[in-house]
Amino acid sequence: MEIDLLFKIAAIGILVAVLHQVLVRAGREEQAMMTTLTGLVIVLAMVVREISELFNTVKTLFNL
Amino acid sequence: MDITQIIAFSFIATFIVILLKQYKPEYAMIAMIAAGIFILLFVINKLSSVIVLLEELTDKIGINKEFFVILLKITGIAYIVEFASNICKDAGESAIASKVELAGKIVIVTLSIPIFSTLIRTMSEII
C-alpha cells in the first residue's frame, strides 16, 4: 500500500511537468501554472492524510 | 516488515526523489516527506513493546510514574522534531530546520521543569 502512494506522487509529478512544458510551448502560461498548482494540491492532500496518521500513532505511543 | 523491505523501499524512494528533483523540486520534497513517513510507520509499532517493558521496570524499581511519562513525552517530541528538521534540511531550508530544533528544545526544557524541581528539593533535604 505505501509504495503505491510514492509511485502515484512520482507519476503526478512527471505528468504535471510534461503538461507544464506542453502548455508553455502552446503559449498558455496561465493554464500551465494552474495545472502545476492543481497537481501540487492533489499530491499534498494525499500526503497530509499520511502525516496525520503518523502523528496520531506517535501521540498514542508516547502519550503526548 | 523486516529490515530488507525497508532498505529496498528507501532506495526506491530516493530514486523517485532524485527523478522528481530535475523536473519539479516541490514534488520531490513531498515524495521525501511521504517516504520518511512510511519508513517511520513501519518501525514505530515495534517501539510499543519496548515502552511496555520500560513501564514494568519503572513500577518494579518504584520510581514514581510521572517522571516516566515525562521521559516518554520528551523522546516522542525529540523523535518528531528530528524528523521534521531533517526533512527541512534535505529540502535545502536549514534555517527552518534550526528553528524547528530550537522550538523542540524549548518544549523539552519546559516539560522537564518538574523533574528539576524535585531534584533540587531532594538535594536540599540531603544537605
N, CA and C atoms of all chains as a GROMACS GRO file, in nm:
protein
  573
    1MET      N    1   0.087  -0.120   0.000
    1MET     CA    2   0.000   0.000   0.000
    1MET      C    3   0.089   0.124   0.000
    2GLU      N    4   0.196   0.127   0.081
    2GLU     CA    5   0.268   0.254   0.095
    2GLU      C    6   0.339   0.289  -0.035
    3ILE      N    7   0.400   0.186  -0.097
    3ILE     CA    8   0.485   0.217  -0.212
    3ILE      C    9   0.399   0.272  -0.325
    4ASP      N   10   0.269   0.228  -0.328
    4ASP     CA   11   0.187   0.278  -0.439
    4ASP      C   12   0.171   0.429  -0.428
    5LEU      N   13   0.156   0.476  -0.305
    5LEU     CA   14   0.137   0.622  -0.292
    5LEU      C   15   0.260   0.695  -0.344
    6LEU      N   16   0.379   0.639  -0.316
    6LEU     CA   17   0.501   0.705  -0.363
    6LEU      C   18   0.503   0.705  -0.516
    7PHE      N   19   0.462   0.592  -0.576
    7PHE     CA   20   0.460   0.588  -0.722
    7PHE      C   21   0.358   0.687  -0.776
    8LYS      N   22   0.244   0.700  -0.704
    8LYS     CA   23   0.142   0.796  -0.751
    8LYS      C   24   0.201   0.936  -0.751
    9ILE      N   25   0.273   0.973  -0.642
    9ILE     CA   26   0.331   1.107  -0.635
    9ILE      C   27   0.427   1.127  -0.751
   10ALA      N   28   0.511   1.024  -0.777
   10ALA     CA   29   0.608   1.038  -0.887
   10ALA      C   30   0.535   1.055  -1.018
   11ALA      N   31   0.429   0.975  -1.038
   11ALA     CA   32   0.357   0.981  -1.166
   11ALA      C   33   0.295   1.119  -1.184
   12ILE      N   34   0.228   1.170  -1.079
   12ILE     CA   35   0.165   1.302  -1.091
   12ILE      C   36   0.270   1.408  -1.117
   13GLY      N   37   0.385   1.396  -1.048
   13GLY     CA   38   0.488   1.498  -1.066
   13GLY      C   39   0.536   1.503  -1.210
   14ILE      N   40   0.563   1.384  -1.267
   14ILE     CA   41   0.616   1.384  -1.404
   14ILE      C   42   0.506   1.428  -1.500
   15LEU      N   43   0.384   1.383  -1.475
   15LEU     CA   44   0.274   1.421  -1.563
   15LEU      C   45   0.259   1.573  -1.567
   16VAL      N   46   0.262   1.634  -1.446
   16VAL     CA   47   0.245   1.779  -1.439
   16VAL      C   48   0.362   1.848  -1.507
   17ALA      N   49   0.483   1.791  -1.492
   17ALA     CA   50   0.598   1.854  -1.557
   17ALA      C   51   0.578   1.853  -1.708
   18VAL      N   52   0.535   1.737  -1.762
   18VAL     CA   53   0.515   1.729  -1.908
   18VAL      C   54   0.406   1.826  -1.949
   19LEU      N   55   0.294   1.823  -1.876
   19LEU     CA   56   0.182   1.912  -1.910
   19LEU      C   57   0.228   2.057  -1.909
   20HIS      N   58   0.309   2.091  -1.807
   20HIS     CA   59   0.356   2.229  -1.796
   20HIS      C   60   0.433   2.267  -1.922
   21GLN      N   61   0.526   2.176  -1.962
   21GLN     CA   62   0.608   2.208  -2.081
   21GLN      C   63   0.518   2.224  -2.203
   22VAL      N   64   0.423   2.130  -2.219
   22VAL     CA   65   0.337   2.135  -2.338
   22VAL      C   66   0.261   2.265  -2.340
   23LEU      N   67   0.201   2.301  -2.226
   23LEU     CA   68   0.119   2.423  -2.222
   23LEU      C   69   0.205   2.546  -2.246
   24VAL      N   70   0.328   2.545  -2.189
   24VAL     CA   71   0.413   2.663  -2.208
   24VAL      C   72   0.448   2.676  -2.357
   25ARG      N   73   0.480   2.560  -2.419
   25ARG     CA   74   0.514   2.567  -2.563
   25ARG      C   75   0.392   2.618  -2.640
   26ALA      N   76   0.270   2.578  -2.595
   26ALA     CA   77   0.150   2.617  -2.668
   26ALA      C   78   0.116   2.762  -2.640
   27GLY      N   79   0.198   2.826  -2.554
   27GLY     CA   80   0.176   2.968  -2.535
   27GLY      C   81   0.074   2.999  -2.428
   28ARG      N   82   0.031   2.899  -2.346
   28ARG     CA   83  -0.069   2.927  -2.241
   28ARG      C   84  -0.001   2.914  -2.105
   29GLU      N   85   0.069   3.018  -2.064
   29GLU     CA   86   0.142   3.008  -1.938
   29GLU      C   87   0.046   2.994  -1.821
   30GLU      N   88  -0.071   3.066  -1.827
   30GLU     CA   89  -0.158   3.064  -1.708
   30GLU      C   90  -0.210   2.922  -1.685
   31GLN      N   91  -0.255   2.854  -1.795
   31GLN     CA   92  -0.304   2.717  -1.774
   31GLN      C   93  -0.193   2.629  -1.720
   32ALA      N   94  -0.071   2.654  -1.770
   32ALA     CA   95   0.040   2.572  -1.722
   32ALA      C   96   0.054   2.590  -1.571
   33MET      N   97   0.050   2.716  -1.526
   33MET     CA   98   0.062   2.740  -1.382
   33MET      C   99  -0.053   2.673  -1.309
   34MET      N  100  -0.172   2.681  -1.367
   34MET     CA  101  -0.288   2.622  -1.298
   34MET      C  102  -0.271   2.471  -1.283
   35THR      N  103  -0.226   2.405  -1.390
   35THR     CA  104  -0.211   2.258  -1.379
   35THR      C  105  -0.108   2.223  -1.273
   36THR      N  106   0.002   2.303  -1.271
   36THR     CA  107   0.103   2.272  -1.168
   36THR      C  108   0.042   2.285  -1.030
   37LEU      N  109  -0.033   2.393  -1.009
   37LEU     CA  110  -0.091   2.414  -0.875
   37LEU      C  111  -0.190   2.304  -0.840
   38THR      N  112  -0.275   2.266  -0.934
   38THR     CA  113  -0.373   2.163  -0.900
   38THR      C  114  -0.303   2.032  -0.871
   39GLY      N  115  -0.199   2.000  -0.952
   39GLY     CA  116  -0.125   1.876  -0.924
   39GLY      C  117  -0.066   1.879  -0.785
   40LEU      N  118  -0.012   1.997  -0.748
   40LEU     CA  119   0.050   2.010  -0.616
   40LEU      C  120  -0.054   1.989  -0.507
   41VAL      N  121  -0.172   2.047  -0.527
   41VAL     CA  122  -0.275   2.036  -0.423
   41VAL      C  123  -0.317   1.890  -0.407
   42ILE      N  124  -0.331   1.819  -0.519
   42ILE     CA  125  -0.374   1.679  -0.511
   42ILE      C  126  -0.271   1.599  -0.432
   43VAL      N  127  -0.143   1.620  -0.468
   43VAL     CA  128  -0.038   1.541  -0.402
   43VAL      C  129  -0.032   1.576  -0.255
   44LEU      N  130  -0.044   1.707  -0.226
   44LEU     CA  131  -0.039   1.746  -0.084
   44LEU      C  132  -0.153   1.684  -0.007
   45ALA      N  133  -0.274   1.679  -0.067
   45ALA     CA  134  -0.388   1.620   0.005
   45ALA      C  135  -0.358   1.475   0.039
   46MET      N  136  -0.296   1.403  -0.057
   46MET     CA  137  -0.266   1.262  -0.029
   46MET      C  138  -0.167   1.250   0.086
   47VAL      N  139  -0.065   1.338   0.088
   47VAL     CA  140   0.042   1.324   0.187
   47VAL      C  141  -0.007   1.370   0.323
   48VAL      N  142  -0.097   1.469   0.326
   48VAL     CA  143  -0.142   1.520   0.456
   48VAL      C  144  -0.210   1.409   0.534
   49ARG      N  145  -0.283   1.322   0.463
   49ARG     CA  146  -0.351   1.212   0.534
   49ARG      C  147  -0.247   1.123   0.603
   50GLU      N  148  -0.138   1.097   0.530
   50GLU     CA  149  -0.033   1.010   0.589
   50GLU      C  150   0.033   1.080   0.707
   51ILE      N  151   0.055   1.211   0.698
   51ILE     CA  152   0.121   1.284   0.807
   51ILE      C  153   0.035   1.277   0.932
   52SER      N  154  -0.099   1.295   0.915
   52SER     CA  155  -0.184   1.294   1.035
   52SER      C  156  -0.184   1.154   1.096
   53GLU      N  157  -0.178   1.052   1.010
   53GLU     CA  158  -0.175   0.915   1.064
   53GLU      C  159  -0.048   0.894   1.146
   54LEU      N  160   0.066   0.943   1.093
   54LEU     CA  161   0.191   0.928   1.166
   54LEU      C  162   0.184   0.999   1.299
   55PHE      N  163   0.134   1.123   1.297
   55PHE     CA  164   0.133   1.199   1.422
   55PHE      C  165   0.039   1.135   1.523
   56ASN      N  166  -0.072   1.075   1.476
   56ASN     CA  167  -0.161   1.010   1.573
   56ASN      C  168  -0.093   0.889   1.636
   57THR      N  169  -0.021   0.811   1.551
   57THR     CA  170   0.046   0.694   1.609
   57THR      C  171   0.149   0.738   1.713
   58VAL      N  172   0.224   0.844   1.678
   58VAL     CA  173   0.327   0.888   1.773
   58VAL      C  174   0.261   0.937   1.899
   59LYS      N  175   0.147   1.009   1.883
   59LYS     CA  176   0.080   1.063   2.002
   59LYS      C  177   0.034   0.950   2.092
   60THR      N  178  -0.030   0.849   2.032
   60THR     CA  179  -0.080   0.742   2.118
   60THR      C  180   0.038   0.665   2.179
   61LEU      N  181   0.145   0.650   2.104
   61LEU     CA  182   0.254   0.567   2.152
   61LEU      C  183   0.323   0.635   2.270
   62PHE      N  184   0.358   0.764   2.252
   62PHE     CA  185   0.432   0.832   2.357
   62PHE      C  186   0.340   0.909   2.450
   63ASN      N  187   0.212   0.881   2.446
   63ASN     CA  188   0.102   0.954   2.512
   63ASN      C  189   0.136   1.100   2.533
   64LEU      N  190   0.158   1.166   2.424
   64LEU     CA  191   0.191   1.309   2.423
   64LEU      C  192   0.068   1.392   2.454
   65MET      N  193   0.732  -0.648   0.886
   65MET     CA  194   0.803  -0.558   0.796
   65MET      C  195   0.952  -0.566   0.833
   66ASP      N  196   1.022  -0.658   0.766
   66ASP     CA  197   1.160  -0.672   0.811
   66ASP      C  198   1.248  -0.567   0.744
   67ILE      N  199   1.373  -0.568   0.783
   67ILE     CA  200   1.461  -0.456   0.751
   67ILE      C  201   1.491  -0.451   0.601
   68THR      N  202   1.495  -0.570   0.536
   68THR     CA  203   1.532  -0.566   0.394
   68THR      C  204   1.427  -0.491   0.314
   69GLN      N  205   1.299  -0.511   0.351
   69GLN     CA  206   1.194  -0.436   0.278
   69GLN      C  207   1.212  -0.287   0.298
   70ILE      N  208   1.247  -0.249   0.420
   70ILE     CA  209   1.264  -0.106   0.445
   70ILE      C  210   1.377  -0.050   0.362
   71ILE      N  211   1.486  -0.126   0.352
   71ILE     CA  212   1.601  -0.077   0.275
   71ILE      C  213   1.562  -0.066   0.128
   72ALA      N  214   1.493  -0.165   0.075
   72ALA     CA  215   1.451  -0.160  -0.066
   72ALA      C  216   1.360  -0.040  -0.086
   73PHE      N  217   1.268  -0.020   0.010
   73PHE     CA  218   1.175   0.091  -0.001
   73PHE      C  219   1.251   0.224  -0.003
   74SER      N  220   1.355   0.235   0.079
   74SER     CA  221   1.426   0.364   0.085
   74SER      C  222   1.504   0.387  -0.044
   75PHE      N  223   1.556   0.279  -0.106
   75PHE     CA  224   1.625   0.300  -0.234
   75PHE      C  225   1.528   0.350  -0.339
   76ILE      N  226   1.410   0.286  -0.346
   76ILE     CA  227   1.310   0.329  -0.445
   76ILE      C  228   1.272   0.473  -0.420
   77ALA      N  229   1.253   0.506  -0.292
   77ALA     CA  230   1.209   0.642  -0.259
   77ALA      C  231   1.315   0.744  -0.301
   78THR      N  232   1.443   0.715  -0.273
   78THR     CA  233   1.546   0.813  -0.311
   78THR      C  234   1.553   0.823  -0.463
   79PHE      N  235   1.532   0.711  -0.530
   79PHE     CA  236   1.534   0.718  -0.676
   79PHE      C  237   1.424   0.811  -0.725
   80ILE      N  238   1.303   0.796  -0.668
   80ILE     CA  239   1.191   0.879  -0.712
   80ILE      C  240   1.219   1.025  -0.681
   81VAL      N  241   1.278   1.051  -0.563
   81VAL     CA  242   1.303   1.191  -0.525
   81VAL      C  243   1.402   1.254  -0.622
   82ILE      N  244   1.508   1.178  -0.656
   82ILE     CA  245   1.607   1.235  -0.749
   82ILE      C  246   1.543   1.258  -0.885
   83LEU      N  247   1.458   1.163  -0.925
   83LEU     CA  248   1.394   1.177  -1.056
   83LEU      C  249   1.309   1.304  -1.058
   84LEU      N  250   1.232   1.324  -0.949
   84LEU     CA  251   1.141   1.438  -0.948
   84LEU      C  252   1.216   1.570  -0.933
   85LYS      N  253   1.340   1.563  -0.875
   85LYS     CA  254   1.408   1.688  -0.847
   85LYS      C  255   1.441   1.763  -0.976
   86GLN      N  256   1.467   1.688  -1.083
   86GLN     CA  257   1.504   1.760  -1.207
   86GLN      C  258   1.384   1.837  -1.260
   87TYR      N  259   1.265   1.772  -1.257
   87TYR     CA  260   1.152   1.838  -1.322
   87TYR      C  261   1.082   1.933  -1.228
   88LYS      N  262   1.039   1.880  -1.112
   88LYS     CA  263   0.958   1.963  -1.023
   88LYS      C  264   1.011   1.946  -0.880
   89PRO      N  265   1.096   2.038  -0.831
   89PRO     CA  266   1.155   2.018  -0.698
   89PRO      C  267   1.048   2.009  -0.588
   90GLU      N  268   0.933   2.081  -0.604
   90GLU     CA  269   0.836   2.077  -0.494
   90GLU      C  270   0.777   1.938  -0.479
   91TYR      N  271   0.762   1.865  -0.592
   91TYR     CA  272   0.710   1.728  -0.578
   91TYR      C  273   0.815   1.639  -0.512
   92ALA      N  274   0.943   1.671  -0.538
   92ALA     CA  275   1.047   1.587  -0.476
   92ALA      C  276   1.036   1.598  -0.325
   93MET      N  277   1.010   1.721  -0.276
   93MET     CA  278   1.003   1.736  -0.131
   93MET      C  279   0.885   1.657  -0.075
   94ILE      N  280   0.771   1.662  -0.147
   94ILE     CA  281   0.654   1.589  -0.096
   94ILE      C  282   0.683   1.439  -0.096
   95ALA      N  283   0.752   1.393  -0.201
   95ALA     CA  284   0.785   1.249  -0.204
   95ALA      C  285   0.878   1.215  -0.088
   96MET      N  286   0.970   1.310  -0.056
   96MET     CA  287   1.062   1.287   0.057
   96MET      C  288   0.982   1.269   0.185
   97ILE      N  289   0.885   1.362   0.206
   97ILE     CA  290   0.805   1.354   0.330
   97ILE      C  291   0.729   1.222   0.333
   98ALA      N  292   0.669   1.185   0.220
   98ALA     CA  293   0.590   1.062   0.218
   98ALA      C  294   0.678   0.942   0.250
   99ALA      N  295   0.798   0.938   0.188
   99ALA     CA  296   0.888   0.824   0.213
   99ALA      C  297   0.926   0.820   0.360
  100GLY      N  298   0.962   0.938   0.416
  100GLY     CA  299   1.001   0.940   0.558
  100GLY      C  300   0.890   0.889   0.647
  101ILE      N  301   0.768   0.929   0.616
  101ILE     CA  302   0.654   0.888   0.700
  101ILE      C  303   0.636   0.738   0.693
  102PHE      N  304   0.646   0.681   0.572
  102PHE     CA  305   0.620   0.536   0.562
  102PHE      C  306   0.726   0.459   0.639
  103ILE      N  307   0.851   0.502   0.626
  103ILE     CA  308   0.956   0.426   0.696
  103ILE      C  309   0.933   0.436   0.846
  104LEU      N  310   0.893   0.557   0.893
  104LEU     CA  311   0.866   0.571   1.037
  104LEU      C  312   0.751   0.482   1.078
  105LEU      N  313   0.645   0.480   0.995
  105LEU     CA  314   0.528   0.399   1.032
  105LEU      C  315   0.565   0.252   1.038
  106PHE      N  316   0.656   0.208   0.950
  106PHE     CA  317   0.697   0.066   0.954
  106PHE      C  318   0.751   0.031   1.091
  107VAL      N  319   0.841   0.119   1.144
  107VAL     CA  320   0.918   0.074   1.261
  107VAL      C  321   0.853   0.117   1.391
  108ILE      N  322   0.761   0.216   1.388
  108ILE     CA  323   0.720   0.277   1.514
  108ILE      C  324   0.640   0.178   1.598
  109ASN      N  325   0.572   0.083   1.530
  109ASN     CA  326   0.491  -0.008   1.610
  109ASN      C  327   0.580  -0.098   1.695
  110LYS      N  328   0.703  -0.121   1.650
  110LYS     CA  329   0.790  -0.210   1.729
  110LYS      C  330   0.825  -0.145   1.862
  111LEU      N  331   0.817  -0.010   1.866
  111LEU     CA  332   0.858   0.060   1.988
  111LEU      C  333   0.763   0.032   2.102
  112SER      N  334   0.635  -0.002   2.072
  112SER     CA  335   0.537  -0.009   2.182
  112SER      C  336   0.577  -0.119   2.280
  113SER      N  337   0.633  -0.232   2.227
  113SER     CA  338   0.669  -0.339   2.322
  113SER      C  339   0.781  -0.290   2.413
  114VAL      N  340   0.873  -0.208   2.359
  114VAL     CA  341   0.983  -0.159   2.442
  114VAL      C  342   0.927  -0.072   2.554
  115ILE      N  343   0.827   0.009   2.517
  115ILE     CA  344   0.772   0.103   2.616
  115ILE      C  345   0.702   0.025   2.727
  116VAL      N  346   0.631  -0.082   2.689
  116VAL     CA  347   0.561  -0.161   2.792
  116VAL      C  348   0.663  -0.220   2.887
  117LEU      N  349   0.775  -0.269   2.832
  117LEU     CA  350   0.878  -0.328   2.918
  117LEU      C  351   0.932  -0.222   3.013
  118LEU      N  352   0.960  -0.101   2.958
  118LEU     CA  353   1.015   0.005   3.044
  118LEU      C  354   0.918   0.039   3.156
  119GLU      N  355   0.787   0.036   3.120
  119GLU     CA  356   0.687   0.071   3.222
  119GLU      C  357   0.692  -0.030   3.336
  120GLU      N  358   0.702  -0.159   3.302
  120GLU     CA  359   0.709  -0.259   3.409
  120GLU      C  360   0.831  -0.235   3.495
  121LEU      N  361   0.945  -0.204   3.428
  121LEU     CA  362   1.068  -0.183   3.505
  121LEU      C  363   1.050  -0.069   3.604
  122THR      N  364   0.993   0.042   3.555
  122THR     CA  365   0.981   0.158   3.648
  122THR      C  366   0.888   0.119   3.763
  123ASP      N  367   0.783   0.039   3.737
  123ASP     CA  368   0.696   0.001   3.850
  123ASP      C  369   0.777  -0.080   3.951
  124LYS      N  370   0.857  -0.175   3.897
  124LYS     CA  371   0.933  -0.262   3.991
  124LYS      C  372   1.027  -0.176   4.074
  125ILE      N  373   1.105  -0.090   4.007
  125ILE     CA  374   1.207  -0.015   4.082
  125ILE      C  375   1.139   0.083   4.176
  126GLY      N  376   1.020   0.131   4.139
  126GLY     CA  377   0.948   0.218   4.232
  126GLY      C  378   0.968   0.365   4.204
  127ILE      N  379   1.031   0.396   4.087
  127ILE     CA  380   1.039   0.539   4.051
  127ILE      C  381   0.895   0.584   4.026
  128ASN      N  382   0.862   0.707   4.067
  128ASN     CA  383   0.719   0.744   4.051
  128ASN      C  384   0.689   0.765   3.903
  129LYS      N  385   0.569   0.727   3.870
  129LYS     CA  386   0.528   0.710   3.729
  129LYS      C  387   0.540   0.841   3.651
  130GLU      N  388   0.526   0.952   3.721
  130GLU     CA  389   0.513   1.080   3.649
  130GLU      C  390   0.642   1.107   3.571
  131PHE      N  391   0.759   1.073   3.630
  131PHE     CA  392   0.883   1.102   3.558
  131PHE      C  393   0.889   1.020   3.432
  132PHE      N  394   0.842   0.894   3.441
  132PHE     CA  395   0.849   0.808   3.322
  132PHE      C  396   0.764   0.866   3.210
  133VAL      N  397   0.647   0.920   3.250
  133VAL     CA  398   0.558   0.977   3.147
  133VAL      C  399   0.628   1.094   3.080
  134ILE      N  400   0.693   1.178   3.162
  134ILE     CA  401   0.762   1.294   3.104
  134ILE      C  402   0.873   1.248   3.013
  135LEU      N  403   0.948   1.146   3.057
  135LEU     CA  404   1.058   1.098   2.972
  135LEU      C  405   1.004   1.050   2.839
  136LEU      N  406   0.891   0.976   2.843
  136LEU     CA  407   0.832   0.928   2.718
  136LEU      C  408   0.796   1.045   2.629
  137LYS      N  409   0.735   1.147   2.689
  137LYS     CA  410   0.694   1.264   2.609
  137LYS      C  411   0.817   1.324   2.542
  138ILE      N  412   0.925   1.337   2.620
  138ILE     CA  413   1.044   1.403   2.564
  138ILE      C  414   1.098   1.322   2.448
  139THR      N  415   1.102   1.188   2.460
  139THR     CA  416   1.154   1.109   2.348
  139THR      C  417   1.062   1.124   2.226
  140GLY      N  418   0.930   1.128   2.251
  140GLY     CA  419   0.838   1.144   2.138
  140GLY      C  420   0.862   1.276   2.066
  141ILE      N  421   0.876   1.383   2.146
  141ILE     CA  422   0.897   1.514   2.085
  141ILE      C  423   1.028   1.514   2.010
  142ALA      N  424   1.134   1.458   2.072
  142ALA     CA  425   1.264   1.458   2.004
  142ALA      C  426   1.254   1.384   1.872
  143TYR      N  427   1.178   1.276   1.873
  143TYR     CA  428   1.163   1.194   1.753
  143TYR      C  429   1.102   1.275   1.639
  144ILE      N  430   0.990   1.343   1.668
  144ILE     CA  431   0.921   1.416   1.561
  144ILE      C  432   1.004   1.536   1.517
  145VAL      N  433   1.066   1.607   1.616
  145VAL     CA  434   1.142   1.726   1.580
  145VAL      C  435   1.257   1.688   1.488
  146GLU      N  436   1.324   1.577   1.520
  146GLU     CA  437   1.437   1.535   1.436
  146GLU      C  438   1.387   1.501   1.296
  147PHE      N  439   1.270   1.436   1.289
  147PHE     CA  440   1.212   1.401   1.159
  147PHE      C  441   1.187   1.527   1.077
  148ALA      N  442   1.121   1.625   1.139
  148ALA     CA  443   1.085   1.746   1.065
  148ALA      C  444   1.209   1.824   1.025
  149SER      N  445   1.307   1.836   1.117
  149SER     CA  446   1.422   1.922   1.085
  149SER      C  447   1.506   1.856   0.976
  150ASN      N  448   1.514   1.722   0.975
  150ASN     CA  449   1.594   1.660   0.868
  150ASN      C  450   1.528   1.681   0.733
  151ILE      N  451   1.394   1.675   0.730
  151ILE     CA  452   1.327   1.695   0.601
  151ILE      C  453   1.349   1.838   0.555
  152CYS      N  454   1.342   1.935   0.647
  152CYS     CA  455   1.365   2.074   0.606
  152CYS      C  456   1.508   2.089   0.556
  153LYS      N  457   1.604   2.022   0.621
  153LYS     CA  458   1.743   2.034   0.576
  153LYS      C  459   1.758   1.975   0.437
  154ASP      N  460   1.694   1.858   0.413
  154ASP     CA  461   1.707   1.797   0.279
  154ASP      C  462   1.650   1.889   0.174
  155ALA      N  463   1.541   1.958   0.208
  155ALA     CA  464   1.481   2.044   0.108
  155ALA      C  465   1.565   2.170   0.087
  156GLY      N  466   1.674   2.184   0.168
  156GLY     CA  467   1.762   2.299   0.146
  156GLY      C  468   1.734   2.415   0.238
  157GLU      N  469   1.635   2.399   0.328
  157GLU     CA  470   1.600   2.511   0.417
  157GLU      C  471   1.659   2.486   0.554
  158SER      N  472   1.792   2.507   0.569
  158SER     CA  473   1.850   2.474   0.700
  158SER      C  474   1.808   2.576   0.805
  159ALA      N  475   1.768   2.697   0.763
  159ALA     CA  476   1.724   2.796   0.863
  159ALA      C  477   1.598   2.745   0.932
  160ILE      N  478   1.503   2.698   0.853
  160ILE     CA  479   1.379   2.649   0.912
  160ILE      C  480   1.409   2.529   1.001
  161ALA      N  481   1.502   2.444   0.954
  161ALA     CA  482   1.534   2.324   1.032
  161ALA      C  483   1.586   2.364   1.170
  162SER      N  484   1.675   2.465   1.174
  162SER     CA  485   1.728   2.500   1.307
  162SER      C  486   1.619   2.562   1.393
  163LYS      N  487   1.524   2.632   1.331
  163LYS     CA  488   1.414   2.690   1.411
  163LYS      C  489   1.332   2.577   1.472
  164VAL      N  490   1.307   2.473   1.394
  164VAL     CA  491   1.228   2.361   1.446
  164VAL      C  492   1.301   2.297   1.562
  165GLU      N  493   1.434   2.281   1.546
  165GLU     CA  494   1.509   2.219   1.656
  165GLU      C  495   1.505   2.307   1.780
  166LEU      N  496   1.517   2.439   1.759
  166LEU     CA  497   1.512   2.531   1.874
  166LEU      C  498   1.378   2.515   1.946
  167ALA      N  499   1.269   2.514   1.868
  167ALA     CA  500   1.136   2.501   1.930
  167ALA      C  501   1.129   2.370   2.007
  168GLY      N  502   1.183   2.263   1.948
  168GLY     CA  503   1.178   2.133   2.016
  168GLY      C  504   1.252   2.139   2.147
  169LYS      N  505   1.371   2.204   2.147
  169LYS     CA  506   1.449   2.211   2.272
  169LYS      C  507   1.370   2.285   2.377
  170ILE      N  508   1.307   2.398   2.337
  170ILE     CA  509   1.233   2.478   2.436
  170ILE      C  510   1.120   2.395   2.496
  171VAL      N  511   1.048   2.324   2.411
  171VAL     CA  512   0.936   2.244   2.462
  171VAL      C  513   0.988   2.138   2.558
  172ILE      N  514   1.104   2.078   2.524
  172ILE     CA  515   1.156   1.972   2.610
  172ILE      C  516   1.197   2.030   2.745
  173VAL      N  517   1.260   2.150   2.743
  173VAL     CA  518   1.304   2.210   2.870
  173VAL      C  519   1.181   2.241   2.955
  174THR      N  520   1.077   2.300   2.891
  174THR     CA  521   0.960   2.332   2.974
  174THR      C  522   0.899   2.205   3.032
  175LEU      N  523   0.906   2.095   2.955
  175LEU     CA  524   0.846   1.972   3.005
  175LEU      C  525   0.924   1.917   3.123
  176SER      N  526   1.057   1.943   3.125
  176SER     CA  527   1.137   1.875   3.228
  176SER      C  528   1.152   1.960   3.353
  177ILE      N  529   1.078   2.071   3.362
  177ILE     CA  530   1.090   2.156   3.482
  177ILE      C  531   1.052   2.080   3.608
  178PRO      N  532   0.940   2.004   3.613
  178PRO     CA  533   0.907   1.934   3.738
  178PRO      C  534   1.019   1.842   3.785
  179ILE      N  535   1.090   1.781   3.688
  179ILE     CA  536   1.198   1.690   3.729
  179ILE      C  537   1.306   1.770   3.801
  180PHE      N  538   1.341   1.887   3.743
  180PHE     CA  539   1.445   1.970   3.808
  180PHE      C  540   1.402   2.007   3.949
  181SER      N  541   1.271   2.048   3.962
  181SER     CA  542   1.229   2.098   4.094
  181SER      C  543   1.238   1.986   4.197
  182THR      N  544   1.193   1.865   4.161
  182THR     CA  545   1.202   1.757   4.261
  182THR      C  546   1.348   1.725   4.290
  183LEU      N  547   1.435   1.734   4.186
  183LEU     CA  548   1.576   1.708   4.211
  183LEU      C  549   1.630   1.806   4.313
  184ILE      N  550   1.600   1.933   4.292
  184ILE     CA  551   1.655   2.034   4.384
  184ILE      C  552   1.598   2.013   4.523
  185ARG      N  553   1.465   1.974   4.529
  185ARG     CA  554   1.406   1.957   4.662
  185ARG      C  555   1.478   1.842   4.734
  186THR      N  556   1.499   1.730   4.663
  186THR     CA  557   1.566   1.619   4.732
  186THR      C  558   1.707   1.659   4.772
  187MET      N  559   1.776   1.735   4.685
  187MET     CA  560   1.912   1.776   4.721
  187MET      C  561   1.909   1.860   4.849
  188SER      N  562   1.813   1.953   4.854
  188SER     CA  563   1.812   2.042   4.972
  188SER      C  564   1.782   1.961   5.096
  189GLU      N  565   1.698   1.855   5.084
  189GLU     CA  566   1.672   1.773   5.204
  189GLU      C  567   1.800   1.706   5.251
  190ILE      N  568   1.880   1.658   5.155
  190ILE     CA  569   2.003   1.588   5.196
  190ILE      C  570   2.096   1.684   5.270
  191ILE      N  571   2.114   1.806   5.208
  191ILE     CA  572   2.212   1.896   5.272
  191ILE      C  573   2.153   1.952   5.401
   0.00000   0.00000   0.00000
